[in-house]
Structure formats: C-alpha cells, structure tokens
Amino acid sequence: MGYYDLKKLENTGEDKTALEKKHVPYIQCPDEVKKGEYFEVKVTFGKEITHPMGPDHYIQYFDLYANYASLARVEFTPDMKAEATLNLKLEESCDLNVFVFCNLHGHWEGSKAIKVVE
C-alpha cells in the first residue's frame, strides 16, 4: 500500500496489525442521538496501542465528516496528545467519518454509523 493511499481497518479482532492498532481512528459517541441536540464525540488514535507523538512521528490532523459533509478539522503538534472531544448535533442519520494524516504512515480512515431519532 502506498503512502498516498487511504488506509482502512482491514482486520478485526485479534488479527489487527500494529499499524492498524495505532492509526485507525477510534470514534466514541452514542449509537443513537436526538435530532438537533448536541452530543459528545471523542476521537482517539490507537485503541490498543497509543499513537506516538514526537518530532519524527506524529498525527498532524484529522477531518471529521457526517457522510461527506465537513464538520471539523483538528490539528496537532508533536507536543500534543492525539485526541479531541467535540460537541456536535446532527439532523439525520449518517456515518461519522474520520480521515487522519500521520506524517510517516499517511492517511487512515475510521467511521461509525449514528442513528438520529426525533
């Protein structure tokens, strides 16, 4: 897989690679939310292995989308912890998609389906 390719979680369970364990975005939020009401979304990198953050290897930024509508961009420096908590509201059910860029290992994607109820 090339540097410019978008990488996704290919393995599930115990067979995840070390790269998947520390690069695939982990999205923590309710599975179901109320239409138009704010809820918390926490995005981290490395559910099983924390992504390193140093001058030579770090998460530069991530973009958050509702399907393909841009909601936010969060940028990091090597001196920061690669995680963010955002408050957002949705008008309809969608996939929350996170696209992340690691300066050494390129682009990665994670997603979570959210059901919006009245």
N, C-alpha and C positions, 0 to 999 in steps of 0.2 A: 504494500500500500504506500502511495506516495505522500510526500509532505503536504501537498495541497489538496489531497483527498479528504472528504468529510468522513470521519470515523465514527461508528456507532457501536453499541454493545452487541457483540456477535455471540457471546457465550452467556449462559445464565447459570445461576447456582455456583457450584464449587469449581467449575472449569473456566472461570474468568481469568484472563491473562493479567499480569502485573500492571501492564499499561492500562487495561480497562479498569482495573480496581482503583487507580488513582486519577484517571482522566475523565471518565464518563460522568456528566453532571448528575447529581442526586437531588431530586426536587421533592421537598417535603411540604405538603399542604393537604387540606381536606380533599377527599374524593368528590364531595358534593358541597356546593355553596349556594347561597341565595342570590338571586339576580339583583345586581346593583348594590350589593353590600360588600364592604371591604373585608378581606381575609388576608392572612399572612402566608407568604411563600418564602421558604428558606432554600437557598441553592448552595450546595457544597460540592467539592470535588474530591472524590476519594471516600467512598463509604467504608470500604475495608482498609484502604491504605491512604493516609493523608497525603495530598499532593505537596511536594516540596516547594518552598518559596525562598529563592536565593537569587543572587545576581545572574547566575548562569542558567537557571531553570525555574520558570515561574508561569503562573496563569496570568496572561496580560489583560484579558477582559472576557465577559460573556454578554450575549444578547438574549433577551427573553421575548418570546412571541406568543400570542394567542393565535393558534394556527399559523398564519403568515403575517399577522398584524403586529408591528413592533410595539412592545410595551416599555422596555427599558434596556439600557446598556450600563454595565458596571465595570469600571476599570480598576486594576490593581497595580501596585508596585511590588518589587521583591520583598519589601519590608512589611507587607500586609498579610493577613490571613485570607486565604482564598475562599471566602464565603460571604453571603449577603442575605439579609432578610428584607423583603419588600412587602408593602401593603398594596393590594390592588383589588379591583372589582371587575366582574365580567357580566356581560349582558346575555350571553348564550353559551351553551356547552361547547367545549373546544379541547384541543390538545395544547398544553403549555409546552413549548419547545425552547430548549436552551442550546445555544451554539457557543462553544467556548474555544478560545485560542491559547494554546500552550506554546511558548517560544521555541521549544525543542521538538515537540511531537505534533504540532499542527492543530487542526480543527477537529473537534469532537462534538457529538450531539447526544442529548438526552431529552426525553419527553414524558409527559404524564397527562392522561385524559382527566378532564374535570367536567362533572355534570352540574349544570346550572338549573336550579328549580325556582319556581315563583315564590 
